[in-house]
Amino acid sequence: MEEEQQVRVTSFLEETFYITSKKNTIYRVRLTEKGLSLNKENNGLTKIELISLCDIIGCRCMRSKKQSAGSCACRASKSQLRLVESNEVTHSFDEYDTSAYLYIYAYTIKKARVKGARRRERTTITLRFRSFDKYEDNLREASRWRLAIKCLISKIPVPKILMSPSHGNLESIISACPCEQRKMLVLLNPKSGPGRGREMFQRRIHPILLEAEKPYEVHITKYSNYARDFVRSKDIYQWSCLLMVGGDGIIFEVINGLLQRPDWEKALKELPLGIIPCGSGNGLAKSIAYSRQEPYNSNPMLISALAVVKSKQTSMDLVRVETKNHILYSFLSVGWGLLADIDIESEHLRAIGGQRFVVWSIARLIGLRTYKGTVSYLPYDKVPIVENINNGNIYCKDQTNDIKIPHSKSFGDELDRFGGIRESKSYHDALDGGANGLADVLNNCNENEILSDSIELETETQTQTRHRLDSFYSATSVKSTYFSTGSISSYHSMDDLEILEKEGENATNENVTYGPASSLPALTAPVPNTWTQVHGEFVMVHASYQSHLGQDCIFAPHARLADGIIWLLIIKAGISRSQLFQFLLGMSTGSHLSVPGVEMIPVKAFRIEPAESVNGYLTVDGENVDYGTIQAEIFPSLATVMCP
């Protein structure tokens, strides 16, 4: 009895759906606080699948479009069905099909054939509401489901009064559906990495934003520091968040642009940062996914896009860096020596993407350099306990343990059996299948086989006086007209006149940096006695506050986004080339910390003082900065980023 009461509390909507092509098979679909429960009943056998709410990014109501002129007056064939948005007024709808289609878009975890490998893939659930003779009645039922799903994924209360079948006002149901009022600001660097940022955004990210109904406004960067100037001078509060498409360079520009605003504190707090990785390194994007145990490597663009549309936020540390001429804010790392040399000197190989680091690592290993100087640091007093696993040290035991709703093996093992593209599988990919669509798939599948990546169900008639339409059409059999990019999202760029005006307006404020006050001594003053000093000759000194410096470089396995720790790695002269080679190879797994001569120290602040007779590179987030004395201190949880 108590269980039944609990079901009534947590279950928002229930409906029975059918598959016309399979006799004696029904699906009892239930929407709960946990997600969408699909209870399949066939010849006395029952199978339950749960699509977790955290995997659903959006849903839309659709309607079949009227067939083109010249088609026969009878019902169209399956291959001719076309769906468009239910609120489109420019299309002629098919008066013979009064069904309302609810498309639900989810990206679920699937275990790959390789042991331990996982990936996210797109699943579309199509619920066809056809119990009534009038389209408006069917749309009302579909809209109730859409309203409840949108409220649940937005984490706002579901208006239960609108969930009642007795509530017949369609307009009130549609208007109650939560939607994003402000657009996202997208700053896109078309030259980052291999130079395909614009193409990748349009092909891979735009469809996912469209599915989640996230409006955006794109501004293409036109010159170096465009993003910094933009966020420093514009009214950025008109947007809901800042989405950066590019490499670590554009993130560096945006963060430092925000810290050059007098209202920097409000800007960092109210505008979360999203990252779409299109660069060579992409260290922050990988670190965010790693902190949530997301399968980033299988599809980096998809995982990063889902982090944006899910609207989850988390804090991130920033590091204040002081050089002899500038004050900068860093989100990733500060480097001196081997890795800094590789980063800067491999710039002319940018066209080959991340492989440029591999090529130049070999070159620098052959022509090994050492640097004289002094490294000083303030040790971190509380070092978290870490857990040792097969492939090296990973996160602390006290890290956030997200509650996971397990999926049965049947749900995802064959999600890409019927599709040729294994990337984001968004609008353009999933709906390019054969003409027969899911109907042929279901006809050829064994009863015990898994659910595919396109689940389509339809309702039965509710009363004997209403005629049920006796045909079933695959809603994913043909490309649909609603794929058009015409929406409230838009592209912008500055013309030459605006650029000239910008340069005149901002020239006087270019070097003004705000931000929290420093607690460190002046750059020319000696460090306090509480600091530790190391003198001598170094192969490299590299400080990181993220777990990854690049997609395949787990530099600081213990690091978390907001742990308040700088992980300072020091390699002194005397290490052999074979040990350095082992160190470089080990960074892909985190085993580099076990190489003799490699020391990693958790610190709160540090200072690097190269000897005056030595020349080299100093990098901050991969950007070349003034060579000379440099010091840095961490400010915990200063920024906010979007995460999966």
Secondary structure as a PSIPRED ss2 file (coil, helix, strand):
# PSIPRED VFORMAT (PSIPRED V4.0)

   1 M C   1.000  0.000  0.000
   2 E H   0.000  1.000  0.000
   3 E H   0.000  1.000  0.000
   4 E H   0.000  1.000  0.000
   5 Q H   0.000  1.000  0.000
   6 Q H   0.000  1.000  0.000
   7 V H   0.000  1.000  0.000
   8 R H   0.000  1.000  0.000
   9 V H   0.000  1.000  0.000
  10 T H   0.000  1.000  0.000
  11 S E   0.000  0.000  1.000
  12 F E   0.000  0.000  1.000
  13 L E   0.000  0.000  1.000
  14 E E   0.000  0.000  1.000
  15 E E   0.000  0.000  1.000
  16 T E   0.000  0.000  1.000
  17 F E   0.000  0.000  1.000
  18 Y E   0.000  0.000  1.000
  19 I C   1.000  0.000  0.000
  20 T C   1.000  0.000  0.000
  21 S C   1.000  0.000  0.000
  22 K C   1.000  0.000  0.000
  23 K C   1.000  0.000  0.000
  24 N C   1.000  0.000  0.000
  25 T E   0.000  0.000  1.000
  26 I E   0.000  0.000  1.000
  27 Y E   0.000  0.000  1.000
  28 R E   0.000  0.000  1.000
  29 V E   0.000  0.000  1.000
  30 R E   0.000  0.000  1.000
  31 L E   0.000  0.000  1.000
  32 T E   0.000  0.000  1.000
  33 E C   1.000  0.000  0.000
  34 K C   1.000  0.000  0.000
  35 G E   0.000  0.000  1.000
  36 L E   0.000  0.000  1.000
  37 S E   0.000  0.000  1.000
  38 L E   0.000  0.000  1.000
  39 N E   0.000  0.000  1.000
  40 K E   0.000  0.000  1.000
  41 E E   0.000  0.000  1.000
  42 N E   0.000  0.000  1.000
  43 N C   1.000  0.000  0.000
  44 G C   1.000  0.000  0.000
  45 L E   0.000  0.000  1.000
  46 T E   0.000  0.000  1.000
  47 K E   0.000  0.000  1.000
  48 I E   0.000  0.000  1.000
  49 E E   0.000  0.000  1.000
  50 L E   0.000  0.000  1.000
  51 I E   0.000  0.000  1.000
  52 S E   0.000  0.000  1.000
  53 L H   0.000  1.000  0.000
  54 C H   0.000  1.000  0.000
  55 D H   0.000  1.000  0.000
  56 I E   0.000  0.000  1.000
  57 I E   0.000  0.000  1.000
  58 G E   0.000  0.000  1.000
  59 C E   0.000  0.000  1.000
  60 R E   0.000  0.000  1.000
  61 C E   0.000  0.000  1.000
  62 M E   0.000  0.000  1.000
  63 R E   0.000  0.000  1.000
  64 S E   0.000  0.000  1.000
  65 K E   0.000  0.000  1.000
  66 K C   1.000  0.000  0.000
  67 Q C   1.000  0.000  0.000
  68 S C   1.000  0.000  0.000
  69 A C   1.000  0.000  0.000
  70 G C   1.000  0.000  0.000
  71 S C   1.000  0.000  0.000
  72 C C   1.000  0.000  0.000
  73 A C   1.000  0.000  0.000
  74 C C   1.000  0.000  0.000
  75 R C   1.000  0.000  0.000
  76 A C   1.000  0.000  0.000
  77 S C   1.000  0.000  0.000
  78 K H   0.000  1.000  0.000
  79 S H   0.000  1.000  0.000
  80 Q H   0.000  1.000  0.000
  81 L C   1.000  0.000  0.000
  82 R C   1.000  0.000  0.000
  83 L E   0.000  0.000  1.000
  84 V E   0.000  0.000  1.000
  85 E E   0.000  0.000  1.000
  86 S C   1.000  0.000  0.000
  87 N C   1.000  0.000  0.000
  88 E C   1.000  0.000  0.000
  89 V C   1.000  0.000  0.000
  90 T C   1.000  0.000  0.000
  91 H C   1.000  0.000  0.000
  92 S C   1.000  0.000  0.000
  93 F E   0.000  0.000  1.000
  94 D C   1.000  0.000  0.000
  95 E C   1.000  0.000  0.000
  96 Y C   1.000  0.000  0.000
  97 D C   1.000  0.000  0.000
  98 T C   1.000  0.000  0.000
  99 S C   1.000  0.000  0.000
 100 A E   0.000  0.000  1.000
 101 Y E   0.000  0.000  1.000
 102 L E   0.000  0.000  1.000
 103 Y E   0.000  0.000  1.000
 104 I E   0.000  0.000  1.000
 105 Y E   0.000  0.000  1.000
 106 A E   0.000  0.000  1.000
 107 Y E   0.000  0.000  1.000
 108 T E   0.000  0.000  1.000
 109 I E   0.000  0.000  1.000
 110 K E   0.000  0.000  1.000
 111 K E   0.000  0.000  1.000
 112 A C   1.000  0.000  0.000
 113 R C   1.000  0.000  0.000
 114 V C   1.000  0.000  0.000
 115 K C   1.000  0.000  0.000
 116 G C   1.000  0.000  0.000
 117 A C   1.000  0.000  0.000
 118 R E   0.000  0.000  1.000
 119 R E   0.000  0.000  1.000
 120 R E   0.000  0.000  1.000
 121 E E   0.000  0.000  1.000
 122 R E   0.000  0.000  1.000
 123 T E   0.000  0.000  1.000
 124 T E   0.000  0.000  1.000
 125 I E   0.000  0.000  1.000
 126 T E   0.000  0.000  1.000
 127 L E   0.000  0.000  1.000
 128 R E   0.000  0.000  1.000
 129 F E   0.000  0.000  1.000
 130 R C   1.000  0.000  0.000
 131 S C   1.000  0.000  0.000
 132 F C   1.000  0.000  0.000
 133 D C   1.000  0.000  0.000
 134 K C   1.000  0.000  0.000
 135 Y H   0.000  1.000  0.000
 136 E H   0.000  1.000  0.000
 137 D H   0.000  1.000  0.000
 138 N H   0.000  1.000  0.000
 139 L H   0.000  1.000  0.000
 140 R H   0.000  1.000  0.000
 141 E H   0.000  1.000  0.000
 142 A H   0.000  1.000  0.000
 143 S H   0.000  1.000  0.000
 144 R H   0.000  1.000  0.000
 145 W H   0.000  1.000  0.000
 146 R H   0.000  1.000  0.000
 147 L H   0.000  1.000  0.000
 148 A H   0.000  1.000  0.000
 149 I H   0.000  1.000  0.000
 150 K H   0.000  1.000  0.000
 151 C H   0.000  1.000  0.000
 152 L H   0.000  1.000  0.000
 153 I H   0.000  1.000  0.000
 154 S C   1.000  0.000  0.000
 155 K C   1.000  0.000  0.000
 156 I C   1.000  0.000  0.000
 157 P C   1.000  0.000  0.000
 158 V C   1.000  0.000  0.000
 159 P C   1.000  0.000  0.000
 160 K H   0.000  1.000  0.000
 161 I H   0.000  1.000  0.000
 162 L H   0.000  1.000  0.000
 163 M H   0.000  1.000  0.000
 164 S C   1.000  0.000  0.000
 165 P C   1.000  0.000  0.000
 166 S C   1.000  0.000  0.000
 167 H C   1.000  0.000  0.000
 168 G C   1.000  0.000  0.000
 169 N C   1.000  0.000  0.000
 170 L H   0.000  1.000  0.000
 171 E H   0.000  1.000  0.000
 172 S H   0.000  1.000  0.000
 173 I H   0.000  1.000  0.000
 174 I H   0.000  1.000  0.000
 175 S H   0.000  1.000  0.000
 176 A C   1.000  0.000  0.000
 177 C C   1.000  0.000  0.000
 178 P C   1.000  0.000  0.000
 179 C C   1.000  0.000  0.000
 180 E C   1.000  0.000  0.000
 181 Q C   1.000  0.000  0.000
 182 R C   1.000  0.000  0.000
 183 K C   1.000  0.000  0.000
 184 M E   0.000  0.000  1.000
 185 L E   0.000  0.000  1.000
 186 V E   0.000  0.000  1.000
 187 L E   0.000  0.000  1.000
 188 L E   0.000  0.000  1.000
 189 N C   1.000  0.000  0.000
 190 P C   1.000  0.000  0.000
 191 K C   1.000  0.000  0.000
 192 S C   1.000  0.000  0.000
 193 G C   1.000  0.000  0.000
 194 P C   1.000  0.000  0.000
 195 G C   1.000  0.000  0.000
 196 R C   1.000  0.000  0.000
 197 G H   0.000  1.000  0.000
 198 R H   0.000  1.000  0.000
 199 E H   0.000  1.000  0.000
 200 M H   0.000  1.000  0.000
 201 F H   0.000  1.000  0.000
 202 Q H   0.000  1.000  0.000
 203 R H   0.000  1.000  0.000
 204 R H   0.000  1.000  0.000
 205 I H   0.000  1.000  0.000
 206 H H   0.000  1.000  0.000
 207 P H   0.000  1.000  0.000
 208 I H   0.000  1.000  0.000
 209 L H   0.000  1.000  0.000
 210 L H   0.000  1.000  0.000
 211 E H   0.000  1.000  0.000
 212 A C   1.000  0.000  0.000
 213 E C   1.000  0.000  0.000
 214 K C   1.000  0.000  0.000
 215 P C   1.000  0.000  0.000
 216 Y E   0.000  0.000  1.000
 217 E E   0.000  0.000  1.000
 218 V E   0.000  0.000  1.000
 219 H E   0.000  0.000  1.000
 220 I E   0.000  0.000  1.000
 221 T C   1.000  0.000  0.000
 222 K C   1.000  0.000  0.000
 223 Y C   1.000  0.000  0.000
 224 S C   1.000  0.000  0.000
 225 N C   1.000  0.000  0.000
 226 Y H   0.000  1.000  0.000
 227 A H   0.000  1.000  0.000
 228 R H   0.000  1.000  0.000
 229 D H   0.000  1.000  0.000
 230 F H   0.000  1.000  0.000
 231 V H   0.000  1.000  0.000
 232 R H   0.000  1.000  0.000
 233 S H   0.000  1.000  0.000
 234 K C   1.000  0.000  0.000
 235 D C   1.000  0.000  0.000
 236 I H   0.000  1.000  0.000
 237 Y H   0.000  1.000  0.000
 238 Q H   0.000  1.000  0.000
 239 W C   1.000  0.000  0.000
 240 S C   1.000  0.000  0.000
 241 C C   1.000  0.000  0.000
 242 L E   0.000  0.000  1.000
 243 L E   0.000  0.000  1.000
 244 M E   0.000  0.000  1.000
 245 V E   0.000  0.000  1.000
 246 G E   0.000  0.000  1.000
 247 G C   1.000  0.000  0.000
 248 D H   0.000  1.000  0.000
 249 G H   0.000  1.000  0.000
 250 I H   0.000  1.000  0.000
 251 I H   0.000  1.000  0.000
 252 F H   0.000  1.000  0.000
 253 E H   0.000  1.000  0.000
 254 V H   0.000  1.000  0.000
 255 I H   0.000  1.000  0.000
 256 N H   0.000  1.000  0.000
 257 G H   0.000  1.000  0.000
 258 L H   0.000  1.000  0.000
 259 L C   1.000  0.000  0.000
 260 Q C   1.000  0.000  0.000
 261 R C   1.000  0.000  0.000
 262 P C   1.000  0.000  0.000
 263 D C   1.000  0.000  0.000
 264 W H   0.000  1.000  0.000
 265 E H   0.000  1.000  0.000
 266 K H   0.000  1.000  0.000
 267 A H   0.000  1.000  0.000
 268 L H   0.000  1.000  0.000
 269 K H   0.000  1.000  0.000
 270 E H   0.000  1.000  0.000
 271 L C   1.000  0.000  0.000
 272 P C   1.000  0.000  0.000
 273 L E   0.000  0.000  1.000
 274 G E   0.000  0.000  1.000
 275 I E   0.000  0.000  1.000
 276 I E   0.000  0.000  1.000
 277 P E   0.000  0.000  1.000
 278 C C   1.000  0.000  0.000
 279 G C   1.000  0.000  0.000
 280 S C   1.000  0.000  0.000
 281 G C   1.000  0.000  0.000
 282 N E   0.000  0.000  1.000
 283 G H   0.000  1.000  0.000
 284 L H   0.000  1.000  0.000
 285 A H   0.000  1.000  0.000
 286 K H   0.000  1.000  0.000
 287 S H   0.000  1.000  0.000
 288 I H   0.000  1.000  0.000
 289 A H   0.000  1.000  0.000
 290 Y H   0.000  1.000  0.000
 291 S H   0.000  1.000  0.000
 292 R C   1.000  0.000  0.000
 293 Q C   1.000  0.000  0.000
 294 E C   1.000  0.000  0.000
 295 P C   1.000  0.000  0.000
 296 Y C   1.000  0.000  0.000
 297 N C   1.000  0.000  0.000
 298 S C   1.000  0.000  0.000
 299 N C   1.000  0.000  0.000
 300 P H   0.000  1.000  0.000
 301 M H   0.000  1.000  0.000
 302 L H   0.000  1.000  0.000
 303 I H   0.000  1.000  0.000
 304 S H   0.000  1.000  0.000
 305 A H   0.000  1.000  0.000
 306 L H   0.000  1.000  0.000
 307 A H   0.000  1.000  0.000
 308 V H   0.000  1.000  0.000
 309 V H   0.000  1.000  0.000
 310 K C   1.000  0.000  0.000
 311 S C   1.000  0.000  0.000
 312 K E   0.000  0.000  1.000
 313 Q E   0.000  0.000  1.000
 314 T E   0.000  0.000  1.000
 315 S E   0.000  0.000  1.000
 316 M E   0.000  0.000  1.000
 317 D E   0.000  0.000  1.000
 318 L E   0.000  0.000  1.000
 319 V E   0.000  0.000  1.000
 320 R E   0.000  0.000  1.000
 321 V E   0.000  0.000  1.000
 322 E E   0.000  0.000  1.000
 323 T C   1.000  0.000  0.000
 324 K C   1.000  0.000  0.000
 325 N C   1.000  0.000  0.000
 326 H C   1.000  0.000  0.000
 327 I E   0.000  0.000  1.000
 328 L E   0.000  0.000  1.000
 329 Y E   0.000  0.000  1.000
 330 S E   0.000  0.000  1.000
 331 F C   1.000  0.000  0.000
 332 L C   1.000  0.000  0.000
 333 S E   0.000  0.000  1.000
 334 V E   0.000  0.000  1.000
 335 G E   0.000  0.000  1.000
 336 W E   0.000  0.000  1.000
 337 G E   0.000  0.000  1.000
 338 L H   0.000  1.000  0.000
 339 L H   0.000  1.000  0.000
 340 A H   0.000  1.000  0.000
 341 D H   0.000  1.000  0.000
 342 I H   0.000  1.000  0.000
 343 D H   0.000  1.000  0.000
 344 I H   0.000  1.000  0.000
 345 E H   0.000  1.000  0.000
 346 S H   0.000  1.000  0.000
 347 E H   0.000  1.000  0.000
 348 H H   0.000  1.000  0.000
 349 L H   0.000  1.000  0.000
 350 R H   0.000  1.000  0.000
 351 A H   0.000  1.000  0.000
 352 I H   0.000  1.000  0.000
 353 G C   1.000  0.000  0.000
 354 G C   1.000  0.000  0.000
 355 Q H   0.000  1.000  0.000
 356 R H   0.000  1.000  0.000
 357 F H   0.000  1.000  0.000
 358 V H   0.000  1.000  0.000
 359 V H   0.000  1.000  0.000
 360 W H   0.000  1.000  0.000
 361 S H   0.000  1.000  0.000
 362 I H   0.000  1.000  0.000
 363 A H   0.000  1.000  0.000
 364 R H   0.000  1.000  0.000
 365 L H   0.000  1.000  0.000
 366 I H   0.000  1.000  0.000
 367 G C   1.000  0.000  0.000
 368 L C   1.000  0.000  0.000
 369 R C   1.000  0.000  0.000
 370 T C   1.000  0.000  0.000
 371 Y E   0.000  0.000  1.000
 372 K E   0.000  0.000  1.000
 373 G E   0.000  0.000  1.000
 374 T E   0.000  0.000  1.000
 375 V E   0.000  0.000  1.000
 376 S E   0.000  0.000  1.000
 377 Y E   0.000  0.000  1.000
 378 L E   0.000  0.000  1.000
 379 P E   0.000  0.000  1.000
 380 Y C   1.000  0.000  0.000
 381 D C   1.000  0.000  0.000
 382 K C   1.000  0.000  0.000
 383 V C   1.000  0.000  0.000
 384 P C   1.000  0.000  0.000
 385 I C   1.000  0.000  0.000
 386 V E   0.000  0.000  1.000
 387 E E   0.000  0.000  1.000
 388 N E   0.000  0.000  1.000
 389 I E   0.000  0.000  1.000
 390 N C   1.000  0.000  0.000
 391 N C   1.000  0.000  0.000
 392 G E   0.000  0.000  1.000
 393 N E   0.000  0.000  1.000
 394 I E   0.000  0.000  1.000
 395 Y E   0.000  0.000  1.000
 396 C E   0.000  0.000  1.000
 397 K C   1.000  0.000  0.000
 398 D C   1.000  0.000  0.000
 399 Q C   1.000  0.000  0.000
 400 T C   1.000  0.000  0.000
 401 N C   1.000  0.000  0.000
 402 D C   1.000  0.000  0.000
 403 I C   1.000  0.000  0.000
 404 K C   1.000  0.000  0.000
 405 I C   1.000  0.000  0.000
 406 P C   1.000  0.000  0.000
 407 H C   1.000  0.000  0.000
 408 S C   1.000  0.000  0.000
 409 K H   0.000  1.000  0.000
 410 S H   0.000  1.000  0.000
 411 F H   0.000  1.000  0.000
 412 G H   0.000  1.000  0.000
 413 D C   1.000  0.000  0.000
 414 E C   1.000  0.000  0.000
 415 L C   1.000  0.000  0.000
 416 D C   1.000  0.000  0.000
 417 R C   1.000  0.000  0.000
 418 F C   1.000  0.000  0.000
 419 G C   1.000  0.000  0.000
 420 G C   1.000  0.000  0.000
 421 I C   1.000  0.000  0.000
 422 R C   1.000  0.000  0.000
 423 E C   1.000  0.000  0.000
 424 S C   1.000  0.000  0.000
 425 K C   1.000  0.000  0.000
 426 S C   1.000  0.000  0.000
 427 Y H   0.000  1.000  0.000
 428 H H   0.000  1.000  0.000
 429 D H   0.000  1.000  0.000
 430 A H   0.000  1.000  0.000
 431 L C   1.000  0.000  0.000
 432 D C   1.000  0.000  0.000
 433 G C   1.000  0.000  0.000
 434 G C   1.000  0.000  0.000
 435 A C   1.000  0.000  0.000
 436 N C   1.000  0.000  0.000
 437 G H   0.000  1.000  0.000
 438 L H   0.000  1.000  0.000
 439 A H   0.000  1.000  0.000
 440 D H   0.000  1.000  0.000
 441 V H   0.000  1.000  0.000
 442 L H   0.000  1.000  0.000
 443 N H   0.000  1.000  0.000
 444 N H   0.000  1.000  0.000
 445 C C   1.000  0.000  0.000
 446 N C   1.000  0.000  0.000
 447 E C   1.000  0.000  0.000
 448 N C   1.000  0.000  0.000
 449 E C   1.000  0.000  0.000
 450 I C   1.000  0.000  0.000
 451 L C   1.000  0.000  0.000
 452 S C   1.000  0.000  0.000
 453 D C   1.000  0.000  0.000
 454 S E   0.000  0.000  1.000
 455 I E   0.000  0.000  1.000
 456 E E   0.000  0.000  1.000
 457 L E   0.000  0.000  1.000
 458 E E   0.000  0.000  1.000
 459 T E   0.000  0.000  1.000
 460 E C   1.000  0.000  0.000
 461 T C   1.000  0.000  0.000
 462 Q C   1.000  0.000  0.000
 463 T C   1.000  0.000  0.000
 464 Q C   1.000  0.000  0.000
 465 T C   1.000  0.000  0.000
 466 R C   1.000  0.000  0.000
 467 H C   1.000  0.000  0.000
 468 R C   1.000  0.000  0.000
 469 L C   1.000  0.000  0.000
 470 D C   1.000  0.000  0.000
 471 S C   1.000  0.000  0.000
 472 F C   1.000  0.000  0.000
 473 Y C   1.000  0.000  0.000
 474 S C   1.000  0.000  0.000
 475 A C   1.000  0.000  0.000
 476 T C   1.000  0.000  0.000
 477 S C   1.000  0.000  0.000
 478 V C   1.000  0.000  0.000
 479 K C   1.000  0.000  0.000
 480 S C   1.000  0.000  0.000
 481 T H   0.000  1.000  0.000
 482 Y H   0.000  1.000  0.000
 483 F H   0.000  1.000  0.000
 484 S C   1.000  0.000  0.000
 485 T C   1.000  0.000  0.000
 486 G C   1.000  0.000  0.000
 487 S C   1.000  0.000  0.000
 488 I C   1.000  0.000  0.000
 489 S C   1.000  0.000  0.000
 490 S E   0.000  0.000  1.000
 491 Y E   0.000  0.000  1.000
 492 H E   0.000  0.000  1.000
 493 S C   1.000  0.000  0.000
 494 M C   1.000  0.000  0.000
 495 D C   1.000  0.000  0.000
 496 D H   0.000  1.000  0.000
 497 L H   0.000  1.000  0.000
 498 E H   0.000  1.000  0.000
 499 I H   0.000  1.000  0.000
 500 L H   0.000  1.000  0.000
 501 E H   0.000  1.000  0.000
 502 K H   0.000  1.000  0.000
 503 E H   0.000  1.000  0.000
 504 G H   0.000  1.000  0.000
 505 E H   0.000  1.000  0.000
 506 N H   0.000  1.000  0.000
 507 A H   0.000  1.000  0.000
 508 T H   0.000  1.000  0.000
 509 N H   0.000  1.000  0.000
 510 E C   1.000  0.000  0.000
 511 N C   1.000  0.000  0.000
 512 V C   1.000  0.000  0.000
 513 T C   1.000  0.000  0.000
 514 Y C   1.000  0.000  0.000
 515 G C   1.000  0.000  0.000
 516 P C   1.000  0.000  0.000
 517 A C   1.000  0.000  0.000
 518 S C   1.000  0.000  0.000
 519 S C   1.000  0.000  0.000
 520 L C   1.000  0.000  0.000
 521 P C   1.000  0.000  0.000
 522 A C   1.000  0.000  0.000
 523 L C   1.000  0.000  0.000
 524 T C   1.000  0.000  0.000
 525 A C   1.000  0.000  0.000
 526 P C   1.000  0.000  0.000
 527 V C   1.000  0.000  0.000
 528 P C   1.000  0.000  0.000
 529 N C   1.000  0.000  0.000
 530 T C   1.000  0.000  0.000
 531 W C   1.000  0.000  0.000
 532 T E   0.000  0.000  1.000
 533 Q E   0.000  0.000  1.000
 534 V E   0.000  0.000  1.000
 535 H E   0.000  0.000  1.000
 536 G E   0.000  0.000  1.000
 537 E E   0.000  0.000  1.000
 538 F E   0.000  0.000  1.000
 539 V E   0.000  0.000  1.000
 540 M E   0.000  0.000  1.000
 541 V E   0.000  0.000  1.000
 542 H E   0.000  0.000  1.000
 543 A E   0.000  0.000  1.000
 544 S E   0.000  0.000  1.000
 545 Y C   1.000  0.000  0.000
 546 Q C   1.000  0.000  0.000
 547 S C   1.000  0.000  0.000
 548 H E   0.000  0.000  1.000
 549 L E   0.000  0.000  1.000
 550 G E   0.000  0.000  1.000
 551 Q C   1.000  0.000  0.000
 552 D C   1.000  0.000  0.000
 553 C E   0.000  0.000  1.000
 554 I E   0.000  0.000  1.000
 555 F C   1.000  0.000  0.000
 556 A C   1.000  0.000  0.000
 557 P C   1.000  0.000  0.000
 558 H C   1.000  0.000  0.000
 559 A C   1.000  0.000  0.000
 560 R C   1.000  0.000  0.000
 561 L C   1.000  0.000  0.000
 562 A C   1.000  0.000  0.000
 563 D C   1.000  0.000  0.000
 564 G C   1.000  0.000  0.000
 565 I C   1.000  0.000  0.000
 566 I E   0.000  0.000  1.000
 567 W E   0.000  0.000  1.000
 568 L E   0.000  0.000  1.000
 569 L E   0.000  0.000  1.000
 570 I E   0.000  0.000  1.000
 571 I E   0.000  0.000  1.000
 572 K E   0.000  0.000  1.000
 573 A C   1.000  0.000  0.000
 574 G C   1.000  0.000  0.000
 575 I C   1.000  0.000  0.000
 576 S C   1.000  0.000  0.000
 577 R H   0.000  1.000  0.000
 578 S H   0.000  1.000  0.000
 579 Q H   0.000  1.000  0.000
 580 L H   0.000  1.000  0.000
 581 F H   0.000  1.000  0.000
 582 Q H   0.000  1.000  0.000
 583 F H   0.000  1.000  0.000
 584 L H   0.000  1.000  0.000
 585 L H   0.000  1.000  0.000
 586 G H   0.000  1.000  0.000
 587 M C   1.000  0.000  0.000
 588 S C   1.000  0.000  0.000
 589 T C   1.000  0.000  0.000
 590 G C   1.000  0.000  0.000
 591 S H   0.000  1.000  0.000
 592 H H   0.000  1.000  0.000
 593 L H   0.000  1.000  0.000
 594 S H   0.000  1.000  0.000
 595 V C   1.000  0.000  0.000
 596 P C   1.000  0.000  0.000
 597 G C   1.000  0.000  0.000
 598 V E   0.000  0.000  1.000
 599 E E   0.000  0.000  1.000
 600 M E   0.000  0.000  1.000
 601 I E   0.000  0.000  1.000
 602 P E   0.000  0.000  1.000
 603 V E   0.000  0.000  1.000
 604 K E   0.000  0.000  1.000
 605 A E   0.000  0.000  1.000
 606 F E   0.000  0.000  1.000
 607 R E   0.000  0.000  1.000
 608 I E   0.000  0.000  1.000
 609 E E   0.000  0.000  1.000
 610 P E   0.000  0.000  1.000
 611 A C   1.000  0.000  0.000
 612 E C   1.000  0.000  0.000
 613 S C   1.000  0.000  0.000
 614 V C   1.000  0.000  0.000
 615 N C   1.000  0.000  0.000
 616 G C   1.000  0.000  0.000
 617 Y C   1.000  0.000  0.000
 618 L E   0.000  0.000  1.000
 619 T E   0.000  0.000  1.000
 620 V E   0.000  0.000  1.000
 621 D C   1.000  0.000  0.000
 622 G C   1.000  0.000  0.000
 623 E E   0.000  0.000  1.000
 624 N E   0.000  0.000  1.000
 625 V E   0.000  0.000  1.000
 626 D C   1.000  0.000  0.000
 627 Y C   1.000  0.000  0.000
 628 G C   1.000  0.000  0.000
 629 T C   1.000  0.000  0.000
 630 I E   0.000  0.000  1.000
 631 Q E   0.000  0.000  1.000
 632 A E   0.000  0.000  1.000
 633 E E   0.000  0.000  1.000
 634 I E   0.000  0.000  1.000
 635 F E   0.000  0.000  1.000
 636 P E   0.000  0.000  1.000
 637 S E   0.000  0.000  1.000
 638 L E   0.000  0.000  1.000
 639 A E   0.000  0.000  1.000
 640 T E   0.000  0.000  1.000
 641 V E   0.000  0.000  1.000
 642 M E   0.000  0.000  1.000
 643 C E   0.000  0.000  1.000
 644 P C   1.000  0.000  0.000
